[in-house]
Amino acid sequence: MLLSLTCTLAASCVDASVKCPELSVAAQRHGDASRALGQCLDRVPAGGRLNLKPAIYRLSQPVTISKPVTISTLGISDSSRGCAQKREGACAILLLAPDSRTFLPKAMPITVRANGVSFMHLVIRGSGSGPAQDKYCLSGATRPSGGGVRVSASGFTLRKSMIERTTCYTALEVTKGARNLTIADNVIGPNGDHSANQTVADGVTIHDAINATVSGNTFIDNTDVQLIFGGCQNCSVVSNRLRHSGRFSGASFAGLMLQSWPSTSGDFTGTVVRSNDVDCGSHRRCGYGIMIGSTPWHHGRAEGGQVIGNSVSNAQIGINVDTLSGPMEIRSNSVRNAGGLFNSDCGFRKWPAVNIAPRSNAFVRGQPSGAAVGSVDTTHCLLNRRKP
């Protein structure tokens, strides 16, 4: 049987032969805990568990997780909502404070490289926005350092946790090829600042996955796209809540987005996107509630799967389908208070509440919603870039 380890600020683990005094000292002195955390993880056997005592663990250097372990907060049962709620002082906080002298190009603060890693009841917190943090966002080489967690492995789980205050890029990135992913019952956001293009951040970015479950999460004020996929086969995207608080700095270009990048498939075969609730707020703080395709940004594709029974409120365009490259079932969605006269990269226009671009009409299966459906091309018409 694999040993489950508990490493606490008392500097001991359940197994007396495995100790983490360096992690204890770093947390108590508010110093850099990244090396100490790495050393402690090295001592946890594959399949073991590291329960961190509630404290702030400042991570100034990149941390890579290269074996299957579970990291969680000590004293919170797995059945509790725990750190998916704001409980300051009750949760282990991994404070992302990248040091430009130690971060490598394109590195994110936390990288998961091993299959079967789980994060449970954690708060992962960025340093927020400001001159010292924003400098990472000005270059493509350093921009990921302003983000949160990158997962380059299968079998990853993030449950009942929070990721907030990352400066830019994305709070959670899952790279191409991941399988059996679970992101459930978390709070993601706020992340980034919509007031400047360099400091926007996605909430969750999944490049191209198979058998992923994204369910029961609350996304709040993620400032690029709240939840975006470049492809996802046999995935379940169910019962997520996407919200905006009302500040323009917390706005987004889109809430939920299915599309492709040049390196991903745009294939959603077998995927169900159902019972998600997107509300952009009374100030209409997202350009597209549900965006299928990517033509406002670049030429992409999307096909397959079902988008059914979702609710969209207060978006500039509630559902925008541009461009499908194959059949997709889109039906029985509720769209409220969407459409109208808004600015975009292609000027002021009156936009429909629901839009199916001419090239996508042949591929839509079903009636997208009860709202009137327009048919315009939104190529290079990125909405919600400028403050009204």
Summary of the structure (lengths in Angstrom):
residues: 388
radius of gyration: 20.9
end to end distance: 59.7
largest distance: 68.0
contacts: 1531
relative contact order: 0.08
helix: 12%
strand: 36%
